[in-house]
Amino acid sequence: MTAHRPAVASLFGVAALVIGVRFFRVAFPDWFSVVRTVMMALGGVVVIAIVLVVAVAIISGVIGMVGNLRKPHD
């Protein structure tokens, strides 16, 4: 029965970790709200940056295609 000891030990470890995280969330709820707010703000900035880069790429491509249409071709 020695083969099952690591699984039981890891099960107890996971249970202790879950209990610890729940206690930590109860003890310090403001810390999590600050982190959540900061992460949401950073995520919003990243999404805005990605949208702007894609918009600039699309506009640049359209302007390049219009410029190629206006060139005289042989």
GROMACS elastic network, one bead per residue, 0.5 to 0.9 nm:
[ bonds ]
;  ai    aj funct       b0    kb
    1     4     6  0.59907   500
    1     5     6  0.74921   500
    2     5     6  0.55439   500
    2     6     6  0.82529   500
    3     6     6  0.70347   500
    3     7     6  0.81276   500
    4     7     6  0.54048   500
    4     8     6  0.63060   500
    4     9     6  0.86508   500
    5     8     6  0.50798   500
    5     9     6  0.59524   500
    5    10     6  0.84719   500
    6    10     6  0.59924   500
    6    11     6  0.84081   500
    7    10     6  0.51377   500
    7    11     6  0.60678   500
    7    12     6  0.86657   500
    8    12     6  0.62517   500
    8    13     6  0.85256   500
    9    12     6  0.51565   500
    9    13     6  0.61337   500
    9    14     6  0.86605   500
   10    14     6  0.60534   500
   10    15     6  0.84798   500
   11    14     6  0.51457   500
   11    15     6  0.61842   500
   11    16     6  0.85948   500
   12    15     6  0.50245   500
   12    16     6  0.60900   500
   12    17     6  0.85190   500
   13    16     6  0.51050   500
   13    17     6  0.61132   500
   13    18     6  0.86384   500
   14    18     6  0.61482   500
   14    19     6  0.85977   500
   15    18     6  0.51508   500
   15    19     6  0.61970   500
   15    20     6  0.84945   500
   16    19     6  0.51521   500
   16    20     6  0.59970   500
   16    21     6  0.85638   500
   17    21     6  0.60804   500
   17    22     6  0.85394   500
   18    21     6  0.51753   500
   18    22     6  0.61498   500
   18    23     6  0.85708   500
   19    22     6  0.51462   500
   19    23     6  0.61296   500
   19    24     6  0.85267   500
   20    23     6  0.51000   500
   20    24     6  0.60377   500
   20    25     6  0.85761   500
   21    25     6  0.60971   500
   21    26     6  0.85910   500
   22    25     6  0.51116   500
   22    26     6  0.62638   500
   22    27     6  0.85576   500
   23    26     6  0.51082   500
   23    27     6  0.59895   500
   23    28     6  0.85434   500
   24    28     6  0.59393   500
   24    29     6  0.79639   500
   25    28     6  0.53897   500
   25    29     6  0.53430   500
   25    30     6  0.88275   500
   25    31     6  0.85578   500
   25    32     6  0.73807   500
   26    29     6  0.58749   500
   27    30     6  0.89687   500
   28    31     6  0.56491   500
   28    32     6  0.71351   500
   29    32     6  0.54293   500
   29    33     6  0.65006   500
   29    34     6  0.89290   500
   30    33     6  0.50535   500
   30    34     6  0.62335   500
   30    35     6  0.86557   500
   31    34     6  0.52654   500
   31    35     6  0.63166   500
   31    36     6  0.86013   500
   32    35     6  0.50776   500
   32    36     6  0.59523   500
   32    37     6  0.84864   500
   33    37     6  0.60440   500
   33    38     6  0.85608   500
   34    37     6  0.51228   500
   34    38     6  0.61867   500
   34    39     6  0.85680   500
   35    38     6  0.51344   500
   35    39     6  0.60549   500
   35    40     6  0.85111   500
   36    39     6  0.51483   500
   36    40     6  0.60835   500
   36    41     6  0.85931   500
   37    40     6  0.51386   500
   37    41     6  0.61971   500
   37    42     6  0.86424   500
   38    41     6  0.51109   500
   38    42     6  0.61479   500
   38    43     6  0.84888   500
   39    42     6  0.50575   500
   39    43     6  0.59579   500
   39    44     6  0.84783   500
   40    43     6  0.50072   500
   40    44     6  0.61123   500
   40    45     6  0.86582   500
   41    44     6  0.50730   500
   41    45     6  0.62872   500
   41    46     6  0.86881   500
   42    45     6  0.50698   500
   42    46     6  0.61886   500
   42    47     6  0.86333   500
   43    46     6  0.50743   500
   43    47     6  0.61659   500
   43    48     6  0.85906   500
   44    47     6  0.51084   500
   44    48     6  0.61317   500
   44    49     6  0.85687   500
   45    48     6  0.51005   500
   45    49     6  0.61300   500
   45    50     6  0.86452   500
   46    49     6  0.50734   500
   46    50     6  0.61954   500
   46    51     6  0.86363   500
   47    50     6  0.51285   500
   47    51     6  0.61629   500
   47    52     6  0.86023   500
   48    51     6  0.51311   500
   48    52     6  0.61471   500
   48    53     6  0.86508   500
   49    52     6  0.51378   500
   49    53     6  0.61831   500
   49    54     6  0.86525   500
   50    53     6  0.51704   500
   50    54     6  0.62129   500
   50    55     6  0.85534   500
   51    54     6  0.52034   500
   51    55     6  0.60602   500
   51    56     6  0.86076   500
   52    55     6  0.50046   500
   52    56     6  0.60882   500
   52    57     6  0.85232   500
   53    56     6  0.51910   500
   53    57     6  0.61664   500
   53    58     6  0.86692   500
   54    57     6  0.50501   500
   54    58     6  0.61640   500
   54    59     6  0.86083   500
   55    58     6  0.51479   500
   55    59     6  0.61115   500
   55    60     6  0.84216   500
   56    59     6  0.51480   500
   56    60     6  0.59107   500
   56    61     6  0.84463   500
   57    60     6  0.50966   500
   57    61     6  0.60845   500
   57    62     6  0.86318   500
   58    61     6  0.51041   500
   58    62     6  0.61968   500
   58    63     6  0.86323   500
   59    62     6  0.51287   500
   59    63     6  0.61328   500
   59    64     6  0.84943   500
   60    63     6  0.51675   500
   60    64     6  0.60638   500
   60    65     6  0.86275   500
   61    64     6  0.50206   500
   61    65     6  0.61753   500
   61    66     6  0.86320   500
   62    65     6  0.51291   500
   62    66     6  0.61886   500
   62    67     6  0.85474   500
   63    66     6  0.51006   500
   63    67     6  0.60806   500
   63    68     6  0.86333   500
   64    67     6  0.50431   500
   64    68     6  0.62483   500
   64    69     6  0.87417   500
   65    68     6  0.50705   500
   65    69     6  0.63324   500
   65    70     6  0.88719   500
   66    69     6  0.50833   500
   66    70     6  0.64585   500
   67    70     6  0.52726   500
   67    71     6  0.65923   500
   68    71     6  0.54185   500
   68    72     6  0.86263   500
   69    72     6  0.79659   500
   69    73     6  0.88479   500
   70    73     6  0.88773   500
